[in-house]
Amino acid sequence: MGTYTDKLGEIKALVERLQKEAPEQMEAFHKFMFAVEKPGALDTKAKELVNVGLAVAAQCEWCIALHVKGALDAGAKREEIVDAAMQAVLMHGGPALMYMIPVEKALDEFAAKQ
């Protein structure tokens, strides 16, 4: 497996552990997450593109893996994902620019599997 596929596995393992250790909190979090992720004024692709930008701004490689994969699965093209990530660079500067590296690596890894 690749680095970003491994990160998705780490997310899954964390969620499974927390569902056992903090079930009430995880149930509430999942309920909120599913409500927010449901298509509304923005469709799933648009929401995943927003999340890519937020993941870059937050400098979270696990979030980048999750939302780059989500954006690709929702039909986003590489150019759209890079453009969304660059919005974070605009707002957060040089440190966010460095997180374009994991965005590109995740794109390469996940796009090769599609």
N, C-alpha and C positions, 0 to 999 in steps of 0.2 A: 504494500500500500504506500501511498504518498503521504507527505507531511500533512497536507490539509485534509485528506481523508482520515488520517489518524486523529486530527483535531476534532473532526465530527464524531469519531468514536469516543473521544474523551468527554465531549459534551453529553453524549448519550449515557455514558457510565456515570457521570456526575448527576444527571437528572434522575437516573434510576436509584442511586444511593440516597439522594435527597428526598425522593418520594417515600422511602422507607424511614428516614431519619426525621423528616419534617413534613409529613403528609398533608397536614392542614394548610401550611404555607404554600406548598407546591400546588395543591389543588386550587387555591386562590390565585396563584400566579398564572397557572395554566388557563384558568377561566378568563382572566384579564387578557392574557396573550392571545387566545383564540378570538376573543371579541374584537381586539384591535387589529388582528391580522385578517379578519374577514373582509372581503372586498366591499367597499362602500363608495365614497366619493373618489377614492383611488383604487385601481385594480391591484391584484397581487403583484404584478410585475413592477408597477410604480412604487408600491410599498417596499418591495425588496431593494429597488434601486436607492430609495431613501435610506434604507437600513445599511446598505453598503457604505454610503457617505458617512452615516453616523458611526459605523464600525471603524472606519479610518480615523475619524475625529477622536473617537474614544481610544484609539491605538490598541485594539483588541483583536489579536490574530484569530482567536476562536470565533469571534463574531464575524470577522472577515470571511473565514471559511464557510460558516453557516449561511451568510447572506449572499456571497458570490454564488455558491451552489444554488441557493433559493432563487436568485435572479436568473441564472441560466435555466433552471427547471421551469421558471415562469415565462421563458421565451426571450429573455433579454439577450441582446448581442454584446459581444466583447466591448465594442465602442460605447455602448450605452453604460456599461458597468464602469469603464474607465472614466467616462464623463461624469457619472455620479460621484465616483471617488474623488475626482478632481475638485468637486465643489467643497469637499472637506479640506483639501489643500488650500483652496482660496481663503477659507475662513480660519484655518488653523496653522497655515504657514509651513515652514521647513520640517518640523517634526512629523506632520501629517504626510508631507511629501515622501518621507522615508517609508511610510506604510503603504505606498504604492507598490513596493517590492513584494510584500505578501499578497496583495491584490493580484498582481501579474502572475505570481507563482500559483495561486489558487486557480486563476483562470486557465492557465496552461494545464494544470493537473486535471481539473474537472472537465474542461473542453475535450481533452484527449479521450475521456471515457464516454462522451456522448455520441 
